[in-house]
Amino acid sequence: MLASGAEIMVKCLENEDVHLIFGYPGAAICPFYDCLLPSSVRHVLVREEQNAAHMASGYARSCGKVGVCVVTSGPGATNLITGIATAYMDSIPLVIISGQVNSWLLGRDVFQEADITGACESFTKHSYLVKDAADLPRIFKEAFHIASTGRPGPVLIDVPTDVQNQEVKTWKYPESASIRGYKPRTQGHALQVKKALKAISEAERPILCCGGGVVLSNAREEMIAFAKKSGIPVCATMMGIGVMPMDSDYYMGMIGMHGRSSANLTMQQADLVILCGARVGDRAVSAPQQIAEKAKIIHIDIDPAEIGKNMPVDIPIVGDIRQVLRSLTEQVTDTVPEAWKQKVLDYKNQFPPRGEPREDFVEPRVFMRDLSTMMEEKAILAADVGQNQIWAARNFNVKEGRFLTSGGLGTMGYAVPAAIGAKLAKPKRQVVAVCGDGSFQMSMCELGTLIQNQADVKIIIMQNQTLGMVKEFQDRLYGGRYIGTSLQGGAPDFVKLAGSYGIRASFACSNAQAKRQAKEMLSYDGPYILVCRVDPSTPTI
């Protein structure tokens, strides 16, 4: 039976058990869309292509499946680039389908032609330019396999219009993918595990540092079990937030430029640092050489390219963190000196959370702590980039839920589309997005997507009428010479904007009011926007 390339593409998605994709149509991808109509795959229309990747990312991070997004050629594909790069930096499994001009027109600069595979080469895990519809089953099987195995990441499939229309006589979807040269190692080397155990037993001041790899490998329970059995205190990078509950005695908080002083001090004093799925970028550890000079470093990661990239390593372990932690937990014993445990606890008590409730503004750090006490254990919080991100990362107690943010690329406008994707992945979970008034305006068009799909997402806007984090840089490094950071006189009335979409909204100008309205927001059945008036002088930390 004859089948077009477009029909095969849709059937491939069905074979991969894909139920939801995010996209924006155009002429070059219309054959695919036409075949999508009668299929079991639900399409979510975004309002701007970049947000298709962010929604697919929120979806993937919340349910553990590969997120899928689809766009047309030219500007549709180039608009998606920032979303692809965001997923790549945070190792999120995505399959991106882009339409392309007819293959015989490639390279002629025709209408809406763009070399998207070339443009995205440095921030896709792999990419395909399809030249024959008969290759589509193999390519789709490989794409999903590559995106979801080893270190996850985005894979791009660029399909010219004529390939979508090309007819294939017979085809079969492969049961598995076998790619020469791509065999990710999952089991940690037994000798390296033995060396790690010896280093742990000899350490006097050990610390565990959790990165996003622990979350991606779904190793939360394994990490908690290892921390409890070994007695080693735990800190996290921003992408590792949520692995350990903030109120746990083992957890010291987030490290880094905007991290907790208790966590940074513990890291600086340690004689053994166990890095788990963390690449220790400059925002996490500003001077990795100094740490490595004083401490022995164990680095566990499924991607060998990450080990030792930013910090010298004594004991590398390449493997899936979940499996490696299980091996370590089976054999480890608690040999951590009581003096170190007490010192770490003293560090934690020495630096209590900052901020006091206010009656003239909403103090955001206090509010984030209040919010976390109101929300469900398995709630999902999506934080945008800027001050709001740090206020959430430092003060919201992620218990059994998820903390979604753009940690690697730092993409503003991420939270709202990611929250929509998360809610569509987990409709019974409580989902809240936290934004600044600057970042919200980068993706507020997606309120249309939210309403159209009846996604019960709650949105909190921290309104200080400035690009707060950049303003802080201008304060600290440029003598208070402000340029391009004021939003005054150029922002809409967010409550009225919400009303124009039929979304319930309220405005809070004190902590007591914000707390009361947050309770109303969380109990309301439907999307809700809470605008909090924040003092522009409130610091990030």
HELIX and SHEET records of a PDB file:
HELIX    1   1 GLY A    5  ASN A   15  1                                  11    
HELIX    2   2 ALA A   27  ILE A   29  5                                   3    
HELIX    3   3 CYS A   30  LEU A   36  1                                   7    
HELIX    4   4 GLU A   49  CYS A   63  1                                  15    
HELIX    5   5 PRO A   75  ASN A   79  1                                   5    
HELIX    6   6 ILE A   81  MET A   89  1                                   9    
HELIX    7   7 SER A  103  LEU A  105  5                                   3    
HELIX    8   8 ILE A  116  ALA A  119  1                                   4    
HELIX    9   9 GLU A  121  PHE A  123  5                                   3    
HELIX   10  10 ALA A  133  ASP A  135  5                                   3    
HELIX   11  11 LEU A  136  SER A  148  1                                  13    
HELIX   12  12 THR A  161  ASN A  165  1                                   5    
HELIX   13  13 ALA A  190  GLU A  202  1                                  13    
HELIX   14  14 GLY A  212  LEU A  216  1                                   5    
HELIX   15  15 ARG A  220  SER A  230  1                                  11    
HELIX   16  16 MET A  238  GLY A  240  5                                   3    
HELIX   17  17 SER A  261  GLN A  269  1                                   9    
HELIX   18  18 PRO A  288  LYS A  294  1                                   7    
HELIX   19  19 ILE A  321  GLN A  331  1                                  11    
HELIX   20  20 GLU A  338  GLN A  350  1                                  13    
HELIX   21  21 PRO A  364  MET A  374  1                                  11    
HELIX   22  22 GLN A  387  ASN A  395  1                                   9    
HELIX   23  23 ALA A  415  ALA A  425  1                                  11    
HELIX   24  24 ASP A  437  SER A  443  1                                   7    
HELIX   25  25 MET A  444  GLU A  446  5                                   3    
HELIX   26  26 LEU A  447  GLN A  452  1                                   6    
HELIX   27  27 GLY A  468  LEU A  477  1                                  10    
HELIX   28  28 PHE A  494  SER A  500  1                                   7    
HELIX   29  29 ASN A  511  SER A  523  1                                  13    
SHEET    1   A 2 ALA A   3  SER A   4  0                                        
SHEET    2   A 2 GLU A 167  VAL A 168 -1                                        
SHEET    1   B 6 ARG A  42  LEU A  45  0                                        
SHEET    2   B 6 LEU A  20  GLY A  23  1                                        
SHEET    3   B 6 GLY A  67  VAL A  71  1                                        
SHEET    4   B 6 LEU A  94  GLN A 100  1                                        
SHEET    5   B 6 PRO A 154  PRO A 160  1                                        
SHEET    6   B 6 HIS A 126  LEU A 129  1                                        
SHEET    1   C 6 TYR A 251  MET A 254  0                                        
SHEET    2   C 6 VAL A 234  ALA A 236  1                                        
SHEET    3   C 6 PRO A 206  CYS A 210  1                                        
SHEET    4   C 6 LEU A 272  CYS A 276  1                                        
SHEET    5   C 6 LYS A 296  ASP A 301  1                                        
SHEET    6   C 6 ILE A 315  VAL A 318  1                                        
SHEET    1   D 6 ARG A 402  LEU A 404  0                                        
SHEET    2   D 6 ILE A 380  ALA A 383  1                                        
SHEET    3   D 6 VAL A 431  GLY A 436  1                                        
SHEET    4   D 6 VAL A 457  GLN A 463  1                                        
SHEET    5   D 6 TYR A 528  ARG A 533  1                                        
SHEET    6   D 6 ARG A 504  ALA A 508  1                                        
END                                                                             
